[in-house]
Amino acid sequence: MEKKDIFKLGIIYILVFLLALFSDIGKGQLDNPVIVRDKVGGNTTKVDLLLDVGDVVKDYEVLLEIEPTQITQEEAEVYFSNAIKQIDTEFKEISRKVPMKENYEQIVEADWSFSPAGMIESDGDIHFEKVAEDGTILMANVLLECGSYERVYSFPFKIYPPDWTESERIQQELDSYIAEQQKKEGVEEFYLPKELNGLPATWKEEKEYISIKILLLEVMSFVLLIYAKKKEKESLMQKQRYKRELQYPEIVNQLLILMEAGMTTRQAWHRIAYQYSEKRKKALIEDSEVYAAIVQMDRKLADGENERSAYESLVTQMDSMCYRRLMRLLINNLQKGNKDICQQLGIEAKQAYEQRILLAKKLGEEASTKMLIPMMLMMLVVMAIIMAPAMMGFAV
């Protein structure tokens, strides 16, 4: 983890600790033992306190459940008036559903009853089969409660049969038919209607289209599988490329040392391949894609392949700019001859080590970022646990 990431994490730890400390400090002795109630119509306030009474009682745990502020009669009358105005407005003309509500003004609770009974359901649905064509008058009685105050409001209203569409008439007739069939006792068979609203009715089971759902599921899983495989392959190729680039300075440095010792380029490659093969036989080192490619190149050179072709083949296998740069340097040396090849390899080796440091730093930052995400999630959980009682302490 980088120093800047550790610094950021340290800042977060300090902030969380200070928040918790401030919460603890705020929970000392109450010089003015007053707790603010919630507003009218609000929630019950729950407070955990410790009580000391002289030297007799010490740290006695008390859970207080304080009801919200009680409403005055004058305030209740205002709420009743507003609720009645809203009821009168909503009950002017009814043709589909009775607009009865359980509360008004967020504080006035309503308990409804209607006469004659049996025409209105508790959810406001109307039995239209009992409604006359020119409408039916009903009496509504609603008990309004606001705090400890009550008022009964009674008023007449008229229900009109709705102007049903043909599909709605069919639905109404079907609902009535089903309700009648449900009431039959001792009958195991449930017969479906063959005619609705004067029209023939045919029935069929709804298709679940399981085959299509399975096909879609298979296609989605196949696409996701291909995508996952592609991402896995890309990740593996990236890791292999990073590994090749991290080994590049070592390759250049070995080549430079051997050529400075008097070996030709071809002899230096053969020596590098030979040393790797011997160490692999003794299991002294792990398998390496780069060295394996060098061994393969050395065999091609031994079989008579020209150096330029062997170098180009190695560049294709490595698929990296640094190896392409090295092979270009060696090919130019083959074509034109260059007595300063060792000097150029020295410069390349220095640059390679600098690039390796940058690459290692980049990989370290990526790893620290991946580690930071779960740590941040844990910190959020800790902050939530600490802030909850802190906020409650502020309210008190």
Steps between C-alpha positions, in 0.01 A plus 500: 500500500635843403576769758224726367244218539617436856474874568141513367402197704659653809298820451179295480590311819568826683169654385303194612678499836432872552133448413474217752688706760269798445202266541639369830573851628146609415357223716607639838287633781191698399524837674155592372308169492259588219418279202333656196188315388427428138251731332124439494423182311867393516668192642566381852845607622703221661792600726739281702612678819683424825342630822681596821289580810723629778720223633216246493467427127796502263499444124142370491411426138180673384340465155268794441233483228370854466185558295496784244363842590129482584266708290275769651124511445527813286756333276286185479199705384705649218609152389139374520377788283768440237425126496125560453566743213715238330231232550225726356715574195579134429141374553328737254446237230586131523476250217788257543632480857423670832795732583519403868835553672639381831657835589487865399743784556752229607365514854121447484402131502169400340271202574224456236157337500218516242127440492337306355773246581642254251543735206851630574803281570770603747731598213236722335383253234131531412250219439355651185246221463318669793517849349187631324525623142426860604736476798472403868530729803705373795581647841865516606608519863865571571657518844790747490768473770776753558708434808255460787220688319222351287232619262231310312413627154194361319395591148302355208653427162380346178648214302440477126547191289811549289498519123670166453685413182420164344819342638422639848146357483647161413738529796215598733285209385794260536572623855134456597487152347818392683367638829176301460687181414725541804196504730375158388540233766586134447581550129847383393478618139547866417330566167629789291246718319444425131345841437576850630308818418307309235814390321648145478796445733779252436768405751860385460796457729750781499829396345806544719736486200751300701695407188548866404602594855752216510632601158543862611667383822736277303585780255565744786714249689690416179567870431609557860722193484666623180545846653647352819737281298604799291569712809686210659711459187572873483597501868730199450661658193554824691662314791726311257595826326583664834709195594691517169563872542622450858755244373617723215770693696647169616521373138665819372745506789607136441543568128710810577730319748563209262570725199730721706685177592578451131216279381312562177127565510427142392735355759344716772149377415623139505659550842180654642293211359744239632509645855120512515465140375749371757328680787162368387631143494609541862171672588688803630274750330139516383391467141527827303325587176780740401786256561305218335469719188876572514571125518276448198678781313839346586389167352386672178838670473673163557286349224628760254232768510640851447513735796265764357220246452557356849489847658179590317343174617594583862345848468175343378493263800574770758255758357658783697655834404810448714595170331419651160739785582777257599461285187504811280830597661646152436372485140655841425825364641475202262427712194732795547741385766538709807808506719305694765244222548609442862464870577152502350408186696622674817268795433215259427568308824487821703173607340360149548566509875335842526193370315494194726484725806209693349319177409550356849365824648197482272428140599535593867251784462250271329536243779462765773189638328342154496579460871365845580147426372409230759670705771285801409186285513598383847559860603153599378347227716701617802401862439133403474520310830665796672290778345163346593539549878681829433199639314270380778725678747469824303119472506502467879 
